[in-house]
Amino acid sequence: MKQFKKLSIPYFVWLLILVVVPLIVMFALTFVNSKGTNFSTAVASIDSYKRLGDVSLYKSIWTSLKIAFYTVVVCILLGYPCAYFLSFSNIKNKMLVLLLLILPMWCNSMLRIISWYKLFQAEGLQALHLAGSEGAVVFVTVTTYLPFMIFPIYTVLEKLDRSLIEASKDLGVSGPKTFLKVTLPLSLSGISSGVIMVFLPAATGFAISQTIGQGKIQLIGNYIQALFEKGDYNFGSLISLLMSIIIIICIILFQKMQGKQGDK
């Protein structure tokens, strides 16, 4: 395997250029005060950190958490039955069904978002005032990230030892109780994977809320976008770094949870 280590060098070079260097630049920008891209007049300052008390920032965070929470709940309610049915059914072409679930993801996400927006603006649905509402944002977010909930759960259910379920039934345990006591606990790792894969992009995205929400629904992603559009790279960099740290912490906690479940 040692002879293949050299093949990883280009990867680390691009990782350094595209990830590490931008993060260092963003971190440096949080300690200066500059006007737009005119960094020649930048002066050392901690004004960005003083602005962390901005009320609109916490409103955006609260809205992001709320939208992401609703999205995760709906994705679980829709995704788990779908994954369960695919796993335990006698369908011969399961891969074809999975392919049909993947197909929409092959289209550009922005194209799908605009398509939903145009549909909400159709003559028959326009009277419902769907566009610009939190419900519409949640709906489109669910349709976008639902496959990310289905596939982890399906993968875990496919690997599930069916003899455990049969043993439970042989002992006279009812179907619903078998599901609650055997199937559901053993599939929690798939659910937790789906939650992390849906919650993070749903909470930090900005395209859906900007288009479907018509600018009325401001998530943390929209807040950061507005800062950079105004040329406020200093505070925008600080919020971006804080969100990156939060995401990394969530991933670490997720991995620890996965490890504990694996030990059990």
Contacts in CASP RR format, 6 or more apart in sequence:
PFRMAT RR
TARGET T0000
AUTHOR 0000-0000-0000
METHOD contacts of the structure
MODEL  1
MKQFKKLSIPYFVWLLILVVVPLIVMFALTFVNSKGTNFSTAVASIDSYK
RLGDVSLYKSIWTSLKIAFYTVVVCILLGYPCAYFLSFSNIKNKMLVLLL
LILPMWCNSMLRIISWYKLFQAEGLQALHLAGSEGAVVFVTVTTYLPFMI
FPIYTVLEKLDRSLIEASKDLGVSGPKTFLKVTLPLSLSGISSGVIMVFL
PAATGFAISQTIGQGKIQLIGNYIQALFEKGDYNFGSLISLLMSIIIIIC
IILFQKMQGKQGDK
23 241 0 8 1.000
23 244 0 8 1.000
25 237 0 8 1.000
26 237 0 8 1.000
26 240 0 8 1.000
26 241 0 8 1.000
27 237 0 8 1.000
27 241 0 8 1.000
29 233 0 8 1.000
29 234 0 8 1.000
29 237 0 8 1.000
29 238 0 8 1.000
30 48 0 8 1.000
30 49 0 8 1.000
30 234 0 8 1.000
30 235 0 8 1.000
30 237 0 8 1.000
30 238 0 8 1.000
30 241 0 8 1.000
31 44 0 8 1.000
31 45 0 8 1.000
31 46 0 8 1.000
31 48 0 8 1.000
32 39 0 8 1.000
32 42 0 8 1.000
32 43 0 8 1.000
32 44 0 8 1.000
32 45 0 8 1.000
32 234 0 8 1.000
33 42 0 8 1.000
33 43 0 8 1.000
33 44 0 8 1.000
33 45 0 8 1.000
33 47 0 8 1.000
33 48 0 8 1.000
33 234 0 8 1.000
34 41 0 8 1.000
34 42 0 8 1.000
34 43 0 8 1.000
34 233 0 8 1.000
34 234 0 8 1.000
35 41 0 8 1.000
36 231 0 8 1.000
36 232 0 8 1.000
36 233 0 8 1.000
37 231 0 8 1.000
37 233 0 8 1.000
45 234 0 8 1.000
47 234 0 8 1.000
47 235 0 8 1.000
48 234 0 8 1.000
48 235 0 8 1.000
48 236 0 8 1.000
48 237 0 8 1.000
48 238 0 8 1.000
49 238 0 8 1.000
51 57 0 8 1.000
51 235 0 8 1.000
52 238 0 8 1.000
56 218 0 8 1.000
56 223 0 8 1.000
57 220 0 8 1.000
57 223 0 8 1.000
57 239 0 8 1.000
59 218 0 8 1.000
60 218 0 8 1.000
60 219 0 8 1.000
60 220 0 8 1.000
60 221 0 8 1.000
60 222 0 8 1.000
60 223 0 8 1.000
61 220 0 8 1.000
63 217 0 8 1.000
63 218 0 8 1.000
63 219 0 8 1.000
64 203 0 8 1.000
64 204 0 8 1.000
64 219 0 8 1.000
64 220 0 8 1.000
64 221 0 8 1.000
65 203 0 8 1.000
66 134 0 8 1.000
67 134 0 8 1.000
67 137 0 8 1.000
67 138 0 8 1.000
67 141 0 8 1.000
67 202 0 8 1.000
67 203 0 8 1.000
67 209 0 8 1.000
67 217 0 8 1.000
67 219 0 8 1.000
68 198 0 8 1.000
68 199 0 8 1.000
68 200 0 8 1.000
68 202 0 8 1.000
68 203 0 8 1.000
69 199 0 8 1.000
70 134 0 8 1.000
70 135 0 8 1.000
70 138 0 8 1.000
71 138 0 8 1.000
71 141 0 8 1.000
71 142 0 8 1.000
71 145 0 8 1.000
71 198 0 8 1.000
71 199 0 8 1.000
71 202 0 8 1.000
72 149 0 8 1.000
72 195 0 8 1.000
72 198 0 8 1.000
72 199 0 8 1.000
72 202 0 8 1.000
74 138 0 8 1.000
74 142 0 8 1.000
75 142 0 8 1.000
75 145 0 8 1.000
75 146 0 8 1.000
75 148 0 8 1.000
75 149 0 8 1.000
75 194 0 8 1.000
75 198 0 8 1.000
76 149 0 8 1.000
76 191 0 8 1.000
76 195 0 8 1.000
78 142 0 8 1.000
78 146 0 8 1.000
78 149 0 8 1.000
79 146 0 8 1.000
79 149 0 8 1.000
79 150 0 8 1.000
79 153 0 8 1.000
80 149 0 8 1.000
80 153 0 8 1.000
80 187 0 8 1.000
80 191 0 8 1.000
82 150 0 8 1.000
83 150 0 8 1.000
83 151 0 8 1.000
83 153 0 8 1.000
83 154 0 8 1.000
83 157 0 8 1.000
84 153 0 8 1.000
84 157 0 8 1.000
84 183 0 8 1.000
86 94 0 8 1.000
86 97 0 8 1.000
86 98 0 8 1.000
86 150 0 8 1.000
86 154 0 8 1.000
87 154 0 8 1.000
87 157 0 8 1.000
87 158 0 8 1.000
87 160 0 8 1.000
88 157 0 8 1.000
91 97 0 8 1.000
98 151 0 8 1.000
98 154 0 8 1.000
101 147 0 8 1.000
101 150 0 8 1.000
101 151 0 8 1.000
102 147 0 8 1.000
104 112 0 8 1.000
104 143 0 8 1.000
104 147 0 8 1.000
105 147 0 8 1.000
109 144 0 8 1.000
109 207 0 8 1.000
110 207 0 8 1.000
110 211 0 8 1.000
112 143 0 8 1.000
112 144 0 8 1.000
113 140 0 8 1.000
113 144 0 8 1.000
113 207 0 8 1.000
113 208 0 8 1.000
113 211 0 8 1.000
113 212 0 8 1.000
114 211 0 8 1.000
116 136 0 8 1.000
116 139 0 8 1.000
116 140 0 8 1.000
116 143 0 8 1.000
116 212 0 8 1.000
117 131 0 8 1.000
117 211 0 8 1.000
117 212 0 8 1.000
119 125 0 8 1.000
120 126 0 8 1.000
120 130 0 8 1.000
120 131 0 8 1.000
120 136 0 8 1.000
120 212 0 8 1.000
121 131 0 8 1.000
130 136 0 8 1.000
130 139 0 8 1.000
131 212 0 8 1.000
131 213 0 8 1.000
131 214 0 8 1.000
132 212 0 8 1.000
132 213 0 8 1.000
132 214 0 8 1.000
132 215 0 8 1.000
132 216 0 8 1.000
132 217 0 8 1.000
133 213 0 8 1.000
133 216 0 8 1.000
133 217 0 8 1.000
134 217 0 8 1.000
136 212 0 8 1.000
136 213 0 8 1.000
137 208 0 8 1.000
137 209 0 8 1.000
137 212 0 8 1.000
137 213 0 8 1.000
137 217 0 8 1.000
140 208 0 8 1.000
140 212 0 8 1.000
141 202 0 8 1.000
141 208 0 8 1.000
144 208 0 8 1.000
145 197 0 8 1.000
145 198 0 8 1.000
145 201 0 8 1.000
145 202 0 8 1.000
148 194 0 8 1.000
148 197 0 8 1.000
148 198 0 8 1.000
148 201 0 8 1.000
149 194 0 8 1.000
149 195 0 8 1.000
149 197 0 8 1.000
149 198 0 8 1.000
152 190 0 8 1.000
152 191 0 8 1.000
152 193 0 8 1.000
152 194 0 8 1.000
152 197 0 8 1.000
153 187 0 8 1.000
153 190 0 8 1.000
153 191 0 8 1.000
153 193 0 8 1.000
153 194 0 8 1.000
155 190 0 8 1.000
156 186 0 8 1.000
156 187 0 8 1.000
156 189 0 8 1.000
156 190 0 8 1.000
156 193 0 8 1.000
157 183 0 8 1.000
157 187 0 8 1.000
160 183 0 8 1.000
160 186 0 8 1.000
160 187 0 8 1.000
164 182 0 8 1.000
164 186 0 8 1.000
165 178 0 8 1.000
165 182 0 8 1.000
165 183 0 8 1.000
168 178 0 8 1.000
168 181 0 8 1.000
168 182 0 8 1.000
169 175 0 8 1.000
169 178 0 8 1.000
173 181 0 8 1.000
188 261 0 8 1.000
189 258 0 8 1.000
189 261 0 8 1.000
189 262 0 8 1.000
192 254 0 8 1.000
192 257 0 8 1.000
192 258 0 8 1.000
192 261 0 8 1.000
193 254 0 8 1.000
193 258 0 8 1.000
196 250 0 8 1.000
196 251 0 8 1.000
196 254 0 8 1.000
199 250 0 8 1.000
200 247 0 8 1.000
200 250 0 8 1.000
203 219 0 8 1.000
203 220 0 8 1.000
204 219 0 8 1.000
204 220 0 8 1.000
204 221 0 8 1.000
204 243 0 8 1.000
204 247 0 8 1.000
205 219 0 8 1.000
205 220 0 8 1.000
205 221 0 8 1.000
206 219 0 8 1.000
206 221 0 8 1.000
206 222 0 8 1.000
206 224 0 8 1.000
206 225 0 8 1.000
209 215 0 8 1.000
209 217 0 8 1.000
209 218 0 8 1.000
209 219 0 8 1.000
209 221 0 8 1.000
209 222 0 8 1.000
210 222 0 8 1.000
210 225 0 8 1.000
215 222 0 8 1.000
218 226 0 8 1.000
220 239 0 8 1.000
220 243 0 8 1.000
221 243 0 8 1.000
223 239 0 8 1.000
224 236 0 8 1.000
224 239 0 8 1.000
224 240 0 8 1.000
224 243 0 8 1.000
227 233 0 8 1.000
227 235 0 8 1.000
227 236 0 8 1.000
227 239 0 8 1.000
228 236 0 8 1.000
END
